[in-house]
Structure formats: C-alpha cells, structure tokens
Amino acid sequence: MKKLITSVLFILVVLPCMTQTSAKNDEYKFDADYFLMRNDFDKALGIYLHVLGSEPENADIMYRIGICYLNSENEKGKAIKFLQDASNNVSTKYNTNSFKEYHAPVEVFFLLGSAYRVNDQLDEAIASYEKYKEYLDPKDRYNREATDQYIQNCQYAKELIMKPQNVTFTNIGNVINTSQANFNPVISGDGKILAFTVPGKQGYDIFISTFNDSAWTMPKNISPALGAGKYMKTSSLSHDGNTLLLAMEDPENSDLYLSHFKKGRWSKVVPLPKEINSKWNETNGSFSSDGKILYFTSNRKGGEGDLDIFRSVQQGETWSAPQNLGSDVNTPYNEETPFVSVDNNILYFSSEGHQGMGGFDIYRYDLANPGSGVVNVGYPVNTTDNNLFYVPFGDGSTAYYAFRGPDSYGGRDIYKVTLIQDEVVEEAVAAIAEPDTTATEPVSTAAPESPAVDEEPGSPEPVTMAPPAAETATVVPLVAEAATVVPLAAETETVVPPEAETATVVPLAAETETVVPPAAEIETIDPPETETAIIVPPAGEAPEQKPSEDAVAAMTAAEVPEPEEMTGRARSYTIQFMALRKPVDLQYFKGLSDISLTLDRDEWYRYTWITTTDSVQADNIKKDLVSKGFADAFIRRKSIIPRFTIQVMAVPGPVTDLHAFANLPEISVRRDKDTFCRYTTGWFESKDDARNALAQIRSMGYTEAFVRKVKTLQ
C-alpha cells in the first residue's frame, strides 16, 4: 500500500530544516530523522527518547518514537502508549519541515490502529482506524479504501483466531538461531542446504549451513565471497542447492542477483538480465524446482497496483518477457515473497490486498487450476502482524518460516512448520520429507524471556504457538510477538492453598528428564467433525447461563475427597505437584509431558500429573516428582475412577488463564503429545452420566462439546 505508507512516512521524504533555536535538540532530531529515513529504527529510537526527556510534551517526538517501537523486533507493545499520548495533540496543519513542530499529524491514528492490531487489541484498532478516516478527504479514495481494508482485516482476524489450523512450529535449534534476528530462510530440495540472513555490523550477512547425518553444521558467513552490497539478503535457493538468488534492498532500485556454487565456493553475485531487473523495484524471487521458471515481485508498469508477482521462463541463455499473474493473484496493493511447491502446482505468497488478518498475510494459489481463487493459510501461521517469506518444503505440508516465538533465542528465529491434516497420521506427516532436518536438532521449550541457549542436540517435540513472521522493518508493523505471555516463576504466589495443599514454585531440578509411566491416553466418543475449531465463546463473552445444581454435583463429585474407610467404592489417584494463584504456562515444565492444569472454583490453578487406579504406582509417581525437585508433590484421591469427561474446546498453543470458562463449575486443560491443548470439564463413571451432563453443557453455549473416554493407568 505504497501511497498510504508514503502518507504515513512523509516525515522521511523531506528532512526537516535546522533552525537557530534549541540548536542541540535540533541536531539530535536531524540525526534521528536520518536514521529513521534509513529504517535504522533502533538508533533513531535512542535519540528520540533522549530528546523527549527535555521536551516531554512534544507530540511529534512521541509519534516518531511510536514508529520506532512499531518496527522493533520485540517491543511493539510499547508503541501504544506513545502513539496514544501523541494522538491527544493532533494538528491538521502539521509541519513536517519544522523542528518547532510540537503537534502530531493525523496519521498518528492510523499508526495507533496498527499498534493495537499487532498487539491483538482488535476493537481498539478498529476504533482508531475509524478515527483516522474522519480526517481523510472524502476524495482520497485510495487511503480511505486502504483503511477500510485494515478495519475488515481486524474483523476477519477475530474469525480466524476462533478457527485455528492444526499447525506445529519447531525451532530448528541454536546452531542456526542465535540472539540476533535470523530471517529469510531458503532450503534446497533435499533439505541439506540452508541459507539465511542475519543483520551485520554494516548491513546484512548471508550464512550457509549443511545438514550432516543428524545435525546442522555451524553456519558459514559467505558474504565476503559474494561481494554483495550492504543490504543484500537471501531470496531463494535452487532445488539442487547450487544457485542462490539474492535481493538487493534499495528503496530507489531493488534488483535480483545470482551466485553459483562451483568448485567448493560461492561465486561473486551477478545481476539478473534486463528482462528481469528493470528501472523499477524487483524485491524478491524464487525458482521452480527445475530452475526454468522464475516468479518474482516488481512494481513495474503493467501490474495491478504496487508490487505484483510476475512469471518469466528461461529460454536458453535468456529469460522470456515477464508475465503478470493477473488479478486472481495480484491486487492494487503489495504482493511479496512468492514460492512455488516442488510439483510447481501451488504458489505461496504474501499479500496486503486479499482478505487477511493484518498487513501482509500468507496465501496459496493453485496454479494448475487458474481462477480457483487464493486461500488464506489461516491462523496461527498468519497473525495480526505482517507475515512474509513462507518457504514450502517437500509436498507443502512443511515449510520454513522466521518469526519471534515463545522459545526464540532472541529476535526472529527460523522454525520448521508442519501442517497436521489428521491427528491419526501425525507421525506420517512428520516423515514426508527426507532427511528429517529437525529430528535431532535442539529445541527450546523454556518459557518466553528465558530461552535455553546451551542445549545439546536431542529429539525435540514440536512447540505450537501463535506466531507471526516478517521480513524487513517498515513503518507498517512487522514481526508479531508471541500471543501468550508466560509469567516468570518469580511472579507466582507461594501462599499455602486450601485443603492443606502447599503451593510450589518450579525448581531448577524440574529440567531433569526421567523415564516415567506414560500419561493417560484419551480416546474420543462421538467426536465432532473437526477438533481444531474453537467451540467456546471468546474470553469475556462466555454465556451467562450457569449449570444446574444437579449438573454441578455430577461434574464435581469426583473432586470431593472421601476417607477410604467411609466408602467401599473404587477410587483413583492423581499426583498434584503445584498450586498457584497466578498460572504459568504448561511449556514451563521441561521434564514433564501431558500435564493437567485445573482452575477450580476457589480460583487456584492446580497442576497434576498422571491418573492411576494403583495406589502403589501413584506413590512411585509422587516419588519421581519429588526427585525432579517438586518436594511438595502429594497424592490426591478421587472417590471414583474417572472414565469419561466432556471436551469443550481444542486449540494449538500454550494456555495459562482459564477464566474464559468462568461459567463452568471447573475446567481442566491438558497439553497432549500433538501439542494441542484440550479443555474438558467434569469426571464421570458412566457414559450415561456424561451424556446427561453434556446436554446441560451444550445448552450453555458450548454447542459442539462432546464426551471423551479417559483411560487411566491400571
């Protein structure tokens, strides 16, 4: 959306003129504006913050600080406060050429809407976009339509978030990923060569790694061999891994370049011929698996609007005249980062113009069936931020993708994405492509802000999260942060809970893995057609209807402890190892899997592990937990053997707060081996009891709830 971005970035077009007043601050502002013009947001931010210290009421500086935060790797949320404050002092006569300007431009409302959007405050985003429209000239059709689209994106985002796709994201490990941003990953057809880009001291550096036996080798910086410019980045790697396509990032004239691997080294880059590179911008490109077709993006004439996707076919030593893919794919706004599947049938690309969640969303288009329309790949691959550079691998069920996730080592990390079509064939899907380049790579499962950095290669379990991804910083926000913020252990309360329970903080010893009995397995009784759909009202919108007293009694009877001598009924056991007032994420417990987290009516979050009918086995499991460092673990007795429960929801991703289910008598969530979190309520001895309670649950608004059979350890 070049025109809209241009109107937002007008401060970068003409550098303000220096005046004689406040000379020192004027110098600072001049320097900061220069860095902002060069998209060096970190340097600009530091200077603007310094200026704000002596000019605390300067809305123009607040506005520019908001731009910088909005384009940061990890601090987008901070943009909201500065843009909010700036929006309180807006002037329609804003003068971009004066250092004396203390007002903010009306564009602050658009940026504030974007800040709300990328932080998933969608209603606030819509309101801010609507406020921005009030200032637009009725004849300004382009910007009005662009803003309307962002409003529609916020509304569409609400729908997609409620219908997440079954996706896993596996961090490919700290041999590749570091505390720096790692982005634009491209991989060879056999999965053995990986190239990617890292910010360097003077621009970008290009790294190459190979997959040997069971692990990635230490990446090698090949930028000196390429003789590349400061801002050249990876764009595509040929199927055989011997040709690297690179893009020179230049606002005035971006072009595409090639390097070939010959005699054990990469050659110096050469520009693509004039059929491809033009006086316009060519920003990204990729080859078909046979290397004979190039898909690339350009804003040259003859397109649908801004950047469009073009196609050119190799003809001997030359390339055919580029052909625009047409209005099925291209829109009046920007399309970017095209990649084609190995069979050349499916095109994956990013676009601002099709119906999406944020700025850029990722789409797929069936090249073998023209006119079929584009398909949004859905949430959580797409987020409310800009999502770019999604690189399909193999048959397209996996891809490589860079974003900042909960287990990232710093900024953006490279992840392997797996699309799970069916839980039954989960393992088969993971084995589609050879070699399995993540089978032995280190994966951090630490809580956010506490990434592991010294892990040895092992057998990682995929981590499911709601990520975002992005390519390069622009004023329209890019990399979204993880949707779930996990409290640090130090934030948890350690007061003694009721029922003689002892609240326990997570000890370091919990990271030690110990072989333990498998967690309880679950099989489905009368399942719905799909389990990936969210079937519960969103947080804050739970139905007001409460369950009947009989339903409450039926669902909670199993939780009332009874002395063994007072009942002759069979009983079961579960081991509780923690109770907290403030929850921590299930991913926090490295050495345990299939943990159950329950929010009871007393507002305590209780963490339990394993359900068994054998008291001796329960005691052994408790001892195992104690050996892991959970010294206060204890056995909880249930007066029944739970055989059935009611599932109300299943979503991929970590969970901490269960208050969305406040209308239920109690709610449990467990994270299973497929990384899905399943929310259930109630424990029942018989299927009839469960089905009687199911009718009550469905009447409360959980219309797709169903009964699940629970197998406990015998």
Salt bridges, closest charged atoms under 4 A:
ASP33 OD1 - ARG64 NH1 2.57
ASP40 OD2 - LYS43 NZ 3.78
GLU55 OE1 - LYS29 NZ 3.22
ASP60 OD1 - ARG64 NE 3.10
GLU73 OE2 - ARG412 NH2 3.08
GLU75 OE2 - LYS78 NZ 2.75
ASP85 OD2 - LYS81 NZ 3.01
GLU101 OE2 - HIS103 ND1 2.95
ASP123 OD1 - LYS158 NZ 2.35
GLU130 OE1 - LYS133 NZ 3.87
GLU134 OE1 - LYS131 NZ 3.55
GLU145 OE2 - ARG141 NE 2.80
ASP148 OD1 - LYS133 NZ 2.53
GLU249 OE1 - LYS233 NZ 2.91
GLU282 OE2 - ARG300 NH2 3.02
ASP385 OD2 - LYS76 NZ 3.84
GLU423 OE1 - ARG678 NH2 2.55
ASP436 OD1 - LYS416 NZ 3.66
GLU449 OE2 - ARG404 NH2 3.36
GLU471 OE2 - LYS233 NZ 3.25
GLU481 OE1 - ARG404 NH1 3.95
GLU499 OE1 - ARG636 NH2 3.56
GLU501 OE1 - ARG606 NE 2.75
GLU501 OE2 - ARG636 NH1 3.81
GLU523 OE1 - LYS711 NZ 3.23
ASP526 OD2 - ARG691 NH2 2.47
GLU531 OE2 - ARG678 NH2 2.50
GLU531 OE1 - ARG708 NH1 3.47
GLU559 OE2 - LYS638 NZ 2.67
ASP594 OD1 - ARG670 NH2 3.68
ASP600 OD2 - ARG606 NH1 2.73
ASP602 OD2 - ARG606 NH2 2.73
GLU603 OE1 - HIS659 NE2 2.75
ASP619 OD2 - LYS623 NZ 3.27
ASP657 OD1 - HIS659 ND1 2.43
ASP672 OD1 - ARG670 NE 2.66
ASP672 OD2 - ARG678 NH1 2.79
ASP674 OD2 - ARG678 NH2 2.84
GLU685 OE1 - ARG569 NH2 2.39
